[in-house]
Amino acid sequence: MRQVELTGKTADQTKSEILTDVTTDTARENSGALNNVFEKVKVQKEIDVQVQVTKKLGKNASKAVADYANSQSMKLRAQDQEAAA
């Protein structure tokens, strides 16, 4: 009686609305769970490549910065010598 007052439906009506065809045999298929497709070896290879590239970039970048700084320094020294002469 109280069920009808609260919801406007009998317990059987409510039960029939939530009844599904999912059973314990089909629950896993209908659960919506994600499949684990993480490829550890593939990801590790990609990370290894990125590490190597980063190391080489670090070496090349520091040399490039040093070369640029030296060339700028030489230009400024030349300008200073010209101004002094």
Beta strands, then each sheet from edge to edge (+ up, - down):
end
